[in-house]
């Protein structure tokens, strides 16, 4: 079960963000501030949801770094509900914002996931992680366990030497490179696999380049799944590691972080949800999906107390 660090060992939180865009719902057209063009198709509703999760904190130690348990929980909730969301006309794309000047004939719900630098978010917002308050840190052990079990990830556990292992700048850059150079499906699988490696036994220390290389080499083509096929070949892993060290990728991480700051993000997982009227609102936390679904008009079953069952039942 998750074991949260004491307040003396943690210093930051998590976050998310959205790039600017305009939706012309009735005309089925979308104009966004992106650097590529293409045409997509359109259903009756135009819904966009962008999710920025994170795996790590910033590059400078003074701001602290921290991997986000609740971002993993939010990520997995989305993954395991993909088919059901699709049945309601909700398409999930693990890609960046829509292209500039693109004609849209088909978009319902788009989810874009970006790793970001969290210490910068905390510094800009003045936020502090809940673990800095002893009472919240103690409660976090209960809440983390309950949340993990409820989402279907009972094996989640906080790694030993958590603060050392959570300095995951390199995995963050790796994910940015994969996002820029591989398909949506590969990016989604890489996200899920690295989160699994970090949060579930044996809790790989992804801060070490050789361990990260091994994790990428071991990544299955589908996760979860029984396939023995690998997601990346040896040449791919080499290209990814080299690409993650480039200035372009470093700048990409900083740019996404700045976008999050400008959107008012103060933690993670942070969602920006746009409904079919083109109105956007922020949502924070891994337990706010019912609010998001209501805002988007997606049918869902809310928590409700059931009447007693059986002979002597009284209403």
C-alpha positions in Angstrom: 0.0 0.0 0.0 1.2 3.6 -0.5 3.4 4.9 2.3 3.6 8.7 2.1 6.9 10.4 3.1 7.0 12.6 6.2 6.7 16.4 5.8 10.4 16.8 6.2 11.1 14.9 3.0 8.7 16.5 0.6 8.5 20.0 -0.9 6.2 20.2 -3.9 3.0 19.2 -5.8 1.8 18.4 -9.3 0.0 20.0 -12.2 -1.5 20.3 -15.7 -2.3 22.8 -18.5 -4.0 23.7 -21.8 -2.9 25.5 -24.9 -5.1 28.3 -26.3 -7.9 27.3 -28.7 -11.2 28.5 -30.2 -14.2 26.2 -31.0 -16.9 27.1 -33.6 -19.3 24.3 -32.6 -22.1 24.8 -35.1 -19.8 25.3 -38.0 -17.7 22.3 -36.9 -14.5 24.2 -37.1 -11.6 24.5 -34.6 -8.8 27.0 -34.7 -5.9 26.3 -32.3 -2.5 27.7 -31.7 -0.5 24.7 -32.9 2.2 24.3 -35.5 0.7 21.6 -37.8 -2.3 21.3 -40.0 -4.7 18.5 -40.6 -8.4 17.8 -41.0 -10.4 15.7 -38.6 -13.9 14.5 -38.8 -17.1 15.9 -36.4 -19.9 14.4 -34.4 -22.8 16.3 -32.8 -20.9 17.5 -29.8 -17.6 19.3 -29.7 -15.9 18.5 -26.4 -12.3 18.9 -25.5 -10.6 17.9 -22.3 -6.9 18.3 -21.7 -5.1 16.5 -18.9 -1.6 17.2 -17.8 -0.3 14.6 -15.5 3.3 14.5 -14.3 5.9 12.0 -13.2 8.3 14.5 -11.6 9.4 17.7 -10.1 11.7 20.4 -11.5 15.3 20.3 -12.4 16.6 22.3 -9.5 16.8 20.6 -6.1 15.8 23.7 -4.2 12.3 23.6 -5.6 12.0 19.9 -4.9 10.6 17.1 -7.0 7.9 14.6 -6.4 6.2 11.8 -8.3 2.4 12.0 -8.1 0.4 9.1 -6.9 -2.9 10.8 -7.7 -1.8 11.6 -11.2 -1.3 7.8 -11.7 -4.7 7.1 -10.3 -6.3 9.7 -12.6 -4.4 8.4 -15.6 -5.5 4.8 -14.9 -9.1 5.9 -14.5 -9.0 7.3 -18.0 -7.3 4.3 -19.4 -9.7 1.7 -18.0 -12.8 3.7 -19.0 -11.7 4.3 -22.7 -14.1 1.9 -24.2 -17.1 3.0 -22.1 -16.3 6.6 -22.9 -16.1 5.7 -26.6 -19.6 4.2 -26.4 -20.8 7.7 -25.4 -19.1 9.3 -28.4 -16.1 10.3 -26.4 -12.8 10.0 -28.2 -9.6 9.9 -26.2 -6.4 11.0 -28.0 -3.1 11.1 -26.3 -1.8 13.9 -28.4 -1.1 17.6 -28.3 -3.6 20.4 -29.0 -5.4 20.4 -32.3 -3.7 21.8 -35.4 -3.9 25.4 -36.4 -6.5 26.4 -39.0 -7.8 22.8 -39.1 -11.2 21.8 -40.3 -13.0 19.6 -37.9 -15.7 17.1 -38.9 -15.4 14.9 -35.9 -14.3 15.6 -32.3 -15.9 14.8 -29.1 -13.5 14.5 -26.2 -9.8 14.9 -26.5 -7.4 14.2 -23.7 -3.9 15.5 -23.9 -1.4 14.4 -21.3 1.9 16.3 -20.7 4.6 15.9 -18.1 5.6 19.2 -16.5 8.1 20.7 -14.0 6.3 20.9 -10.7 8.6 22.9 -8.6 8.1 25.8 -10.9 4.3 25.4 -10.6 4.5 25.5 -6.8 6.9 28.5 -6.8 4.6 30.4 -9.1 1.4 29.6 -7.3 2.7 29.6 -3.7 1.4 26.1 -3.2 2.9 23.6 -0.8 2.3 19.8 -0.9 -0.1 18.4 1.7 2.8 16.3 3.1 4.4 19.4 4.7 1.6 19.4 7.2 2.0 16.4 9.6 -1.7 15.8 10.0 -2.2 15.7 6.2 0.8 13.5 5.8 -0.6 11.0 8.3 -4.0 11.0 6.6 -2.4 10.6 3.2 -1.4 7.0 4.1 -5.1 6.1 4.5 -6.3 8.1 1.5 -3.6 6.8 -0.8 -4.4 3.2 0.0 -8.2 3.7 -0.4 -7.7 5.6 -3.7 -5.4 2.9 -5.1 -7.7 0.1 -4.2 -10.8 1.8 -5.6 -9.2 2.5 -9.0 -8.0 -1.1 -9.3 -4.3 -0.6 -8.5 -4.0 -2.3 -5.1 -0.3 -3.0 -5.6 0.7 0.7 -5.7 3.4 1.4 -3.0 5.6 4.4 -2.4 9.2 3.4 -3.2 11.9 3.4 -0.5 14.2 6.5 -0.7 11.2 8.3 -2.2 12.7 11.7 -2.5 15.9 10.4 -4.2 13.8 8.3 -6.6 11.4 11.0 -7.4 14.0 13.2 -9.1 12.6 11.9 -12.4 13.6 14.7 -14.8 15.1 12.3 -17.3 11.9 10.1 -17.6 9.9 13.3 -18.0 12.1 14.3 -21.0 11.9 10.8 -22.4 8.1 11.1 -22.4 8.3 14.4 -24.2 10.5 12.9 -26.8 8.3 9.9 -27.3 5.2 12.2 -27.6 6.9 14.2 -30.3 8.3 11.3 -32.3 6.0 8.3 -31.9 2.3 7.5 -32.3 -0.4 8.2 -29.8 -0.7 4.5 -28.9 3.1 4.3 -28.2 3.0 7.4 -26.1 0.0 6.2 -24.0 1.7 2.8 -23.4 5.0 4.4 -22.5 3.2 6.6 -20.0 1.4 3.7 -18.4 4.5 1.5 -18.3 6.8 4.0 -16.7 4.1 4.9 -14.1 3.7 1.2 -13.4 7.5 0.7 -13.1 7.8 3.6 -10.6 4.8 3.0 -8.4 4.4 -0.8 -8.4 6.8 -3.5 -7.1 9.7 -3.8 -7.5 9.6 0.0 -7.9 12.3 0.7 -10.5 14.6 3.6 -9.8 14.0 5.5 -13.0 16.4 8.3 -12.0 19.3 6.0 -13.1 19.8 6.1 -16.8 20.7 2.4 -17.0 17.5 1.4 -15.2 15.4 3.7 -17.4 17.0 2.1 -20.5 16.1 -1.3 -19.2 12.6 -0.2 -18.5 12.1 1.2 -22.0 13.6 -2.0 -23.5 11.3 -4.2 -21.4 8.2 -2.2 -22.2 5.5 -4.4 -23.9 3.8 -3.3 -27.0 0.5 -3.4 -25.1 0.2 -2.6 -21.4 -1.6 -4.1 -19.7 -1.6 -7.2 -21.9 0.0 -10.6 -22.5 2.0 -9.8 -25.6 5.7 -10.6 -25.6 6.3 -8.1 -28.4 8.3 -5.1 -27.3 7.3 -1.4 -27.6 10.8 -0.3 -28.5 13.7 -1.9 -30.3 17.3 -1.4 -29.2 17.8 1.4 -31.8 14.6 3.1 -30.6 15.8 3.1 -27.0 19.1 4.7 -28.0 17.3 7.3 -30.1 14.9 8.2 -27.3 17.7 8.5 -24.7 19.8 10.7 -27.0 16.8 12.8 -28.0 15.7 13.4 -24.4 19.0 15.1 -23.8 18.5 17.7 -26.5 17.9 21.4 -25.9 14.7 21.1 -27.9 13.2 18.7 -25.5 14.3 20.6 -22.4 12.7 23.7 -23.9 9.5 21.8 -24.6 9.3 20.8 -20.9 9.7 24.4 -19.8 7.2 25.6 -22.3 4.5 23.2 -21.2 5.2 24.2 -17.6 4.8 27.8 -18.4 1.5 27.1 -20.1 0.3 25.4 -17.0 1.3 28.4 -14.9 -0.6 30.8 -17.2 -3.7 28.6 -16.8 -3.6 28.9 -13.0 -2.5 25.4 -12.2 -1.4 24.8 -8.7 -1.2 21.0 -8.4 -1.8 17.7 -10.3 -3.7 16.1 -11.7 -5.1 19.3 -13.2 -7.7 19.2 -15.9 -9.1 21.9 -18.2 -12.4 20.8 -19.5 -14.3 22.4 -22.4 -17.9 21.5 -23.0 -19.9 21.6 -26.3 -20.7 25.3 -25.8 -17.0 26.1 -25.9 -16.9 27.0 -22.2 -13.9 25.8 -20.2 -13.5 25.2 -16.5 -10.6 23.8 -14.4 -10.9 20.6 -12.3 -8.3 19.4 -9.8 -7.7 15.9 -8.4 -8.2 12.3 -9.2 -11.6 12.1 -7.6 -13.4 14.8 -9.7 -14.4 12.8 -12.7 -18.1 12.9 -11.7 -18.0 16.7 -11.9 -16.3 16.5 -15.2 -18.8 14.1 -16.7 -21.7 16.2 -15.5 -20.1 19.3 -17.0 -19.6 17.4 -20.3 -23.0 15.9 -20.3 -21.6 12.3 -20.2 -24.0 9.9 -18.4 -22.6 8.5 -15.1 -23.8 6.9 -11.9 -23.3 9.0 -8.8 -22.6 7.6 -5.4 -25.9 6.9 -3.6 -27.0 5.2 -0.4 -29.1 2.1 -1.3 -32.2 1.1 0.8 -31.8 -1.9 3.1 -32.5 -5.3 1.5 -34.3 -8.3 2.9 -37.3 -9.2 5.1 -36.9 -6.8 7.9 -35.7 -3.9 5.8 -37.0 -0.5 6.7 -36.8 2.6 4.5 
